[in-house]
Amino acid sequence: METTNRRLSAMHPSLVGSWDNATGSWTPLNGWQQASATAFFHETQIDLSGYAMESLTFFPNSVGLQDPGIYTFLPQIILPEAQQQGVIVLDIITSVPMDIATVALQVLPFPNNIGPGMLGSLYEFETILFGMYRFFTANSNIPYPGYVQLERSQRFDSGEPTAADKLYCYRIVQTLQQDLIDGDTIGIPACRQLIAGVMGAETDLVYMQRLKRSYELANQV
């Protein structure tokens, strides 16, 4: 099988926003969208249609994430419950589109705590080419306003080959503080998601089976 090395990337802008009670929204969003009062997302796509027209399959072999900067979340009212001070960040590249509101609700620590592709999720593991879960929380020992520190990081991707004609790339941010007031701020650095691999031609039968499976997965969510 002849192969060609490829490095694909998806760019996501920074988010530096303040909560506005009057509008019930965060501003400015800088290209991001709100899934709820406490969940944001940015979506972009990687076009693979040219490769799909040549009946080529993409075989991922490594993934990466570049997000130089710091994460901040500064509520004006500091609640006593430690879990209320956190920020969850999901980075996902998938071969099927996702419903962001559903994903944001599923990854909350309570009551569901279900990541995409896990048991109970609406999404199949094999569709997730890259998935990174990170949890940040306040560290009172670091004297920087609103600074949140990484406490847990976990991959949940399959790295499965795909014959899809596009990849859907998401950043999803969930704040765990529900009692928002004017002046609450959040800061998320710009990010580059990277996925490297090879483009290769499979036998006709294998490729047709892969296309069939991709079609089935795309239409079941």
Phi and psi restraints in degrees (value plus and minus 20) as a CYANA .aco file:
   2 GLU   PHI     -96.2   -56.2
   2 GLU   PSI     117.5   157.5
   3 THR   PHI    -151.3  -111.3
   3 THR   PSI     135.9   175.9
   4 THR   PHI    -150.9  -110.9
   4 THR   PSI     106.4   146.4
   5 ASN   PHI     -90.0   -50.0
   5 ASN   PSI     117.4   157.4
   6 ARG   PHI    -159.9  -119.9
   6 ARG   PSI     122.9   162.9
   7 ARG   PHI    -141.2  -101.2
   7 ARG   PSI      94.2   134.2
   8 LEU   PHI    -120.1   -80.1
   8 LEU   PSI     127.3   167.3
   9 SER   PHI    -161.5  -121.5
   9 SER   PSI     132.1   172.1
  10 ALA   PHI    -151.4  -111.4
  10 ALA   PSI     112.7   152.7
  11 MET   PHI    -126.3   -86.3
  11 MET   PSI     117.3   157.3
  12 HIS   PHI    -147.8  -107.8
  12 HIS   PSI     115.1   155.1
  13 PRO   PHI     -95.8   -55.8
  13 PRO   PSI     146.2   186.2
  14 SER   PHI     -93.3   -53.3
  14 SER   PSI     140.6   180.6
  15 LEU   PHI    -150.0  -110.0
  15 LEU   PSI      96.5   136.5
  16 VAL   PHI    -150.3  -110.3
  16 VAL   PSI      78.0   118.0
  17 GLY   PHI    -148.8  -108.8
  17 GLY   PSI     141.4   181.4
  18 SER   PHI    -144.9  -104.9
  18 SER   PSI     124.9   164.9
  19 TRP   PHI    -100.4   -60.4
  19 TRP   PSI     115.1   155.1
  20 ASP   PHI    -139.8   -99.8
  20 ASP   PSI      90.9   130.9
  21 ASN   PHI     -82.0   -42.0
  21 ASN   PSI     -55.7   -15.7
  22 ALA   PHI     -81.6   -41.6
  22 ALA   PSI     -59.0   -19.0
  23 THR   PHI    -121.1   -81.1
  23 THR   PSI     -31.0     9.0
  24 GLY   PHI      44.2    84.2
  24 GLY   PSI      18.1    58.1
  25 SER   PHI    -168.8  -128.8
  25 SER   PSI     148.7   188.7
  26 TRP   PHI    -120.3   -80.3
  26 TRP   PSI     118.3   158.3
  27 THR   PHI    -161.1  -121.1
  27 THR   PSI     129.4   169.4
  28 PRO   PHI     -99.0   -59.0
  28 PRO   PSI     135.0   175.0
  29 LEU   PHI    -112.7   -72.7
  29 LEU   PSI     -39.0     1.0
  30 ASN   PHI      34.1    74.1
  30 ASN   PSI      24.6    64.6
  31 GLY   PHI      72.9   112.9
  31 GLY   PSI     -32.6     7.4
  32 TRP   PHI     -99.1   -59.1
  32 TRP   PSI     144.4   184.4
  33 GLN   PHI    -147.6  -107.6
  33 GLN   PSI     135.3   175.3
  34 GLN   PHI    -116.3   -76.3
  34 GLN   PSI     107.7   147.7
  35 ALA   PHI    -109.2   -69.2
  35 ALA   PSI     -46.3    -6.3
  36 SER   PHI    -181.9  -141.9
  36 SER   PSI    -195.7  -155.7
  37 ALA   PHI     -83.0   -43.0
  37 ALA   PSI     -47.1    -7.1
  38 THR   PHI    -135.1   -95.1
  38 THR   PSI     -13.7    26.3
  39 ALA   PHI    -149.6  -109.6
  39 ALA   PSI     112.6   152.6
  40 PHE   PHI    -142.8  -102.8
  40 PHE   PSI     138.2   178.2
  41 PHE   PHI    -172.2  -132.2
  41 PHE   PSI     133.3   173.3
  42 HIS   PHI    -149.1  -109.1
  42 HIS   PSI     115.7   155.7
  43 GLU   PHI    -145.6  -105.6
  43 GLU   PSI     118.3   158.3
  44 THR   PHI    -162.3  -122.3
  44 THR   PSI     156.9   196.9
  45 GLN   PHI    -155.0  -115.0
  45 GLN   PSI     133.5   173.5
  46 ILE   PHI    -131.6   -91.6
  46 ILE   PSI     100.0   140.0
  47 ASP   PHI    -103.8   -63.8
  47 ASP   PSI      98.5   138.5
  48 LEU   PHI    -134.9   -94.9
  48 LEU   PSI      -4.4    35.6
  49 SER   PHI     -82.6   -42.6
  49 SER   PSI     -53.6   -13.6
  50 GLY   PHI     -82.9   -42.9
  50 GLY   PSI     -60.7   -20.7
  51 TYR   PHI     -90.4   -50.4
  51 TYR   PSI     -57.6   -17.6
  52 ALA   PHI     -83.2   -43.2
  52 ALA   PSI     -56.0   -16.0
  53 MET   PHI     -84.9   -44.9
  53 MET   PSI     -44.9    -4.9
  54 GLU   PHI    -115.4   -75.4
  54 GLU   PSI     -10.0    30.0
  55 SER   PHI      38.6    78.6
  55 SER   PSI      23.3    63.3
  56 LEU   PHI    -123.0   -83.0
  56 LEU   PSI     128.8   168.8
  57 THR   PHI    -129.2   -89.2
  57 THR   PSI     121.1   161.1
  58 PHE   PHI    -117.5   -77.5
  58 PHE   PSI     105.6   145.6
  59 PHE   PHI    -131.6   -91.6
  59 PHE   PSI      80.2   120.2
  60 PRO   PHI     -86.0   -46.0
  60 PRO   PSI     123.6   163.6
  61 ASN   PHI    -151.3  -111.3
  61 ASN   PSI     -31.4     8.6
  62 SER   PHI    -181.1  -141.1
  62 SER   PSI     131.2   171.2
  63 VAL   PHI    -153.9  -113.9
  63 VAL   PSI     140.1   180.1
  64 GLY   PHI    -177.3  -137.3
  64 GLY   PSI     148.1   188.1
  65 LEU   PHI    -162.3  -122.3
  65 LEU   PSI     109.5   149.5
  66 GLN   PHI    -142.6  -102.6
  66 GLN   PSI      97.0   137.0
  67 ASP   PHI    -164.4  -124.4
  67 ASP   PSI      44.3    84.3
  68 PRO   PHI     -81.0   -41.0
  68 PRO   PSI     112.6   152.6
  69 GLY   PHI     116.7   156.7
  69 GLY   PSI    -193.9  -153.9
  70 ILE   PHI    -142.7  -102.7
  70 ILE   PSI     134.2   174.2
  71 TYR   PHI    -119.7   -79.7
  71 TYR   PSI     113.3   153.3
  72 THR   PHI    -153.6  -113.6
  72 THR   PSI     127.7   167.7
  73 PHE   PHI    -168.5  -128.5
  73 PHE   PSI      94.5   134.5
  74 LEU   PHI    -143.3  -103.3
  74 LEU   PSI      68.8   108.8
  75 PRO   PHI     -95.0   -55.0
  75 PRO   PSI     124.6   164.6
  76 GLN   PHI     -93.9   -53.9
  76 GLN   PSI     -46.7    -6.7
  77 ILE   PHI    -130.1   -90.1
  77 ILE   PSI      95.7   135.7
  78 ILE   PHI    -109.6   -69.6
  78 ILE   PSI      91.8   131.8
  79 LEU   PHI     -99.8   -59.8
  79 LEU   PSI     132.1   172.1
  80 PRO   PHI     -91.8   -51.8
  80 PRO   PSI     -45.7    -5.7
  81 GLU   PHI     -94.5   -54.5
  81 GLU   PSI     100.3   140.3
  82 ALA   PHI     -80.0   -40.0
  82 ALA   PSI     -53.6   -13.6
  83 GLN   PHI     -89.2   -49.2
  83 GLN   PSI     -35.2     4.8
  84 GLN   PHI     -99.6   -59.6
  84 GLN   PSI     -28.9    11.1
  85 GLN   PHI    -117.3   -77.3
  85 GLN   PSI     -13.8    26.2
  86 GLY   PHI    -112.2   -72.2
  86 GLY   PSI     146.4   186.4
  87 VAL   PHI    -154.5  -114.5
  87 VAL   PSI     111.2   151.2
  88 ILE   PHI    -126.9   -86.9
  88 ILE   PSI     114.9   154.9
  89 VAL   PHI    -146.2  -106.2
  89 VAL   PSI     105.7   145.7
  90 LEU   PHI    -134.8   -94.8
  90 LEU   PSI     111.4   151.4
  91 ASP   PHI    -137.2   -97.2
  91 ASP   PSI     102.8   142.8
  92 ILE   PHI    -157.7  -117.7
  92 ILE   PSI     114.8   154.8
  93 ILE   PHI    -142.6  -102.6
  93 ILE   PSI     102.7   142.7
  94 THR   PHI    -157.2  -117.2
  94 THR   PSI     138.7   178.7
  95 SER   PHI    -110.3   -70.3
  95 SER   PSI     -21.8    18.2
  96 VAL   PHI    -149.7  -109.7
  96 VAL   PSI     128.2   168.2
  97 PRO   PHI     -88.0   -48.0
  97 PRO   PSI     133.2   173.2
  98 MET   PHI    -139.5   -99.5
  98 MET   PSI     129.2   169.2
  99 ASP   PHI    -108.9   -68.9
  99 ASP   PSI      89.2   129.2
 100 ILE   PHI     -87.1   -47.1
 100 ILE   PSI     -59.5   -19.5
 101 ALA   PHI     -79.8   -39.8
 101 ALA   PSI     -61.0   -21.0
 102 THR   PHI     -85.1   -45.1
 102 THR   PSI     -64.8   -24.8
 103 VAL   PHI     -82.6   -42.6
 103 VAL   PSI     -64.1   -24.1
 104 ALA   PHI     -81.0   -41.0
 104 ALA   PSI     -59.8   -19.8
 105 LEU   PHI     -89.3   -49.3
 105 LEU   PSI     -55.3   -15.3
 106 GLN   PHI     -91.3   -51.3
 106 GLN   PSI     -49.8    -9.8
 107 VAL   PHI    -112.1   -72.1
 107 VAL   PSI     -23.2    16.8
 108 LEU   PHI     -78.8   -38.8
 108 LEU   PSI     120.5   160.5
 109 PRO   PHI     -76.7   -36.7
 109 PRO   PSI     -54.6   -14.6
 110 PHE   PHI    -151.4  -111.4
 110 PHE   PSI     117.2   157.2
 111 PRO   PHI    -116.4   -76.4
 111 PRO   PSI     -29.3    10.7
 112 ASN   PHI    -112.1   -72.1
 112 ASN   PSI     -75.3   -35.3
 113 ASN   PHI      37.6    77.6
 113 ASN   PSI      28.2    68.2
 114 ILE   PHI    -137.5   -97.5
 114 ILE   PSI      99.7   139.7
 115 GLY   PHI    -104.6   -64.6
 115 GLY   PSI     135.1   175.1
 116 PRO   PHI     -76.4   -36.4
 116 PRO   PSI     113.9   153.9
 117 GLY   PHI      67.4   107.4
 117 GLY   PSI     -26.5    13.5
 118 MET   PHI    -110.9   -70.9
 118 MET   PSI     148.6   188.6
 119 LEU   PHI     -77.6   -37.6
 119 LEU   PSI     106.3   146.3
 120 GLY   PHI      78.6   118.6
 120 GLY   PSI     -31.3     8.7
 121 SER   PHI    -100.7   -60.7
 121 SER   PSI     137.2   177.2
 122 LEU   PHI    -100.3   -60.3
 122 LEU   PSI     -29.3    10.7
 123 TYR   PHI    -132.6   -92.6
 123 TYR   PSI     121.4   161.4
 124 GLU   PHI    -100.2   -60.2
 124 GLU   PSI     120.4   160.4
 125 PHE   PHI     -74.0   -34.0
 125 PHE   PSI     -61.9   -21.9
 126 GLU   PHI     -87.4   -47.4
 126 GLU   PSI     -39.1     0.9
 127 THR   PHI     -99.9   -59.9
 127 THR   PSI     -33.3     6.7
 128 ILE   PHI    -115.5   -75.5
 128 ILE   PSI      81.2   121.2
 129 LEU   PHI     -96.4   -56.4
 129 LEU   PSI     -51.6   -11.6
 130 PHE   PHI    -165.6  -125.6
 130 PHE   PSI     111.0   151.0
 131 GLY   PHI    -167.4  -127.4
 131 GLY   PSI     108.3   148.3
 132 MET   PHI    -154.5  -114.5
 132 MET   PSI     103.5   143.5
 133 TYR   PHI    -125.0   -85.0
 133 TYR   PSI     113.9   153.9
 134 ARG   PHI    -158.7  -118.7
 134 ARG   PSI     119.4   159.4
 135 PHE   PHI    -138.8   -98.8
 135 PHE   PSI     107.2   147.2
 136 PHE   PHI    -136.5   -96.5
 136 PHE   PSI     125.0   165.0
 137 THR   PHI    -165.5  -125.5
 137 THR   PSI     143.0   183.0
 138 ALA   PHI     -85.8   -45.8
 138 ALA   PSI     125.7   165.7
 139 ASN   PHI    -146.7  -106.7
 139 ASN   PSI      85.7   125.7
 140 SER   PHI     -88.4   -48.4
 140 SER   PSI     -32.1     7.9
 141 ASN   PHI    -103.0   -63.0
 141 ASN   PSI     -28.3    11.7
 142 ILE   PHI    -127.9   -87.9
 142 ILE   PSI      90.5   130.5
 143 PRO   PHI    -101.3   -61.3
 143 PRO   PSI      41.0    81.0
 144 TYR   PHI    -146.4  -106.4
 144 TYR   PSI     107.2   147.2
 145 PRO   PHI     -77.0   -37.0
 145 PRO   PSI     100.7   140.7
 146 GLY   PHI      59.6    99.6
 146 GLY   PSI     -20.5    19.5
 147 TYR   PHI     -79.2   -39.2
 147 TYR   PSI     110.9   150.9
 148 VAL   PHI    -139.1   -99.1
 148 VAL   PSI     120.4   160.4
 149 GLN   PHI    -129.3   -89.3
 149 GLN   PSI     122.5   162.5
 150 LEU   PHI     -85.7   -45.7
 150 LEU   PSI     106.2   146.2
 151 GLU   PHI    -134.0   -94.0
 151 GLU   PSI     -49.1    -9.1
 152 ARG   PHI    -170.3  -130.3
 152 ARG   PSI     116.5   156.5
 153 SER   PHI    -154.7  -114.7
 153 SER   PSI     113.3   153.3
 154 GLN   PHI    -168.5  -128.5
 154 GLN   PSI     109.1   149.1
 155 ARG   PHI    -101.9   -61.9
 155 ARG   PSI     129.2   169.2
 156 PHE   PHI    -163.7  -123.7
 156 PHE   PSI      10.8    50.8
 157 ASP   PHI    -115.3   -75.3
 157 ASP   PSI     139.4   179.4
 158 SER   PHI    -116.8   -76.8
 158 SER   PSI     -51.0   -11.0
 159 GLY   PHI      46.9    86.9
 159 GLY   PSI       0.9    40.9
 160 GLU   PHI     -91.4   -51.4
 160 GLU   PSI     126.8   166.8
 161 PRO   PHI     -81.6   -41.6
 161 PRO   PSI     134.7   174.7
 162 THR   PHI    -162.7  -122.7
 162 THR   PSI     125.6   165.6
 163 ALA   PHI    -130.4   -90.4
 163 ALA   PSI      -4.2    35.8
 164 ALA   PHI     -84.6   -44.6
 164 ALA   PSI     132.6   172.6
 165 ASP   PHI    -108.4   -68.4
 165 ASP   PSI     -24.1    15.9
 166 LYS   PHI    -177.1  -137.1
 166 LYS   PSI     135.8   175.8
 167 LEU   PHI    -135.8   -95.8
 167 LEU   PSI     121.4   161.4
 168 TYR   PHI    -123.1   -83.1
 168 TYR   PSI     105.5   145.5
 169 CYS   PHI    -138.2   -98.2
 169 CYS   PSI     104.8   144.8
 170 TYR   PHI    -148.1  -108.1
 170 TYR   PSI     125.4   165.4
 171 ARG   PHI    -140.4  -100.4
 171 ARG   PSI     106.2   146.2
 172 ILE   PHI    -143.3  -103.3
 172 ILE   PSI     107.7   147.7
 173 VAL   PHI    -141.6  -101.6
 173 VAL   PSI     109.5   149.5
 174 GLN   PHI    -144.8  -104.8
 174 GLN   PSI     100.6   140.6
 175 THR   PHI    -109.3   -69.3
 175 THR   PSI     124.0   164.0
 176 LEU   PHI    -116.7   -76.7
 176 LEU   PSI     -20.8    19.2
 177 GLN   PHI    -109.4   -69.4
 177 GLN   PSI     102.5   142.5
 178 GLN   PHI    -110.9   -70.9
 178 GLN   PSI     -46.9    -6.9
 179 ASP   PHI    -108.9   -68.9
 179 ASP   PSI      59.5    99.5
 180 LEU   PHI    -107.0   -67.0
 180 LEU   PSI     122.3   162.3
 181 ILE   PHI    -156.5  -116.5
 181 ILE   PSI     146.2   186.2
 182 ASP   PHI     -72.9   -32.9
 182 ASP   PSI     113.2   153.2
 183 GLY   PHI      78.7   118.7
 183 GLY   PSI     -32.2     7.8
 184 ASP   PHI     -80.7   -40.7
 184 ASP   PSI     117.2   157.2
 185 THR   PHI    -148.8  -108.8
 185 THR   PSI     134.3   174.3
 186 ILE   PHI    -159.2  -119.2
 186 ILE   PSI     124.9   164.9
 187 GLY   PHI    -156.5  -116.5
 187 GLY   PSI     101.9   141.9
 188 ILE   PHI    -145.0  -105.0
 188 ILE   PSI     104.3   144.3
 189 PRO   PHI     -90.7   -50.7
 189 PRO   PSI     136.6   176.6
 190 ALA   PHI     -81.3   -41.3
 190 ALA   PSI     135.2   175.2
 191 CYS   PHI    -162.6  -122.6
 191 CYS   PSI     126.3   166.3
 192 ARG   PHI    -140.3  -100.3
 192 ARG   PSI     101.2   141.2
 193 GLN   PHI    -115.2   -75.2
 193 GLN   PSI     113.3   153.3
 194 LEU   PHI    -142.1  -102.1
 194 LEU   PSI     119.3   159.3
 195 ILE   PHI    -162.2  -122.2
 195 ILE   PSI      96.9   136.9
 196 ALA   PHI    -128.1   -88.1
 196 ALA   PSI     132.4   172.4
 197 GLY   PHI     158.7   198.7
 197 GLY   PSI    -180.9  -140.9
 198 VAL   PHI    -147.4  -107.4
 198 VAL   PSI     126.0   166.0
 199 MET   PHI    -117.2   -77.2
 199 MET   PSI     108.5   148.5
 200 GLY   PHI    -166.4  -126.4
 200 GLY   PSI     138.4   178.4
 201 ALA   PHI    -116.8   -76.8
 201 ALA   PSI     109.0   149.0
 202 GLU   PHI    -118.7   -78.7
 202 GLU   PSI     151.3   191.3
 203 THR   PHI     -83.7   -43.7
 203 THR   PSI     135.3   175.3
 204 ASP   PHI     -76.6   -36.6
 204 ASP   PSI     -63.2   -23.2
 205 LEU   PHI     -85.1   -45.1
 205 LEU   PSI     -66.3   -26.3
 206 VAL   PHI     -83.0   -43.0
 206 VAL   PSI     -62.2   -22.2
 207 TYR   PHI     -85.0   -45.0
 207 TYR   PSI     -62.3   -22.3
 208 MET   PHI     -84.9   -44.9
 208 MET   PSI     -57.1   -17.1
 209 GLN   PHI     -85.7   -45.7
 209 GLN   PSI     -58.1   -18.1
 210 ARG   PHI     -87.3   -47.3
 210 ARG   PSI     -61.1   -21.1
 211 LEU   PHI     -81.8   -41.8
 211 LEU   PSI     -62.3   -22.3
 212 LYS   PHI     -81.3   -41.3
 212 LYS   PSI     -64.6   -24.6
 213 ARG   PHI     -85.9   -45.9
 213 ARG   PSI     -59.7   -19.7
 214 SER   PHI     -82.2   -42.2
 214 SER   PSI     -61.3   -21.3
 215 TYR   PHI     -83.1   -43.1
 215 TYR   PSI     -64.0   -24.0
 216 GLU   PHI     -82.5   -42.5
 216 GLU   PSI     -63.6   -23.6
 217 LEU   PHI     -88.0   -48.0
 217 LEU   PSI     -57.4   -17.4
 218 ALA   PHI     -88.0   -48.0
 218 ALA   PSI     -44.0    -4.0
 219 ASN   PHI    -123.6   -83.6
 219 ASN   PSI     -15.4    24.6
 220 GLN   PHI    -121.2   -81.2
 220 GLN   PSI     -22.8    17.2
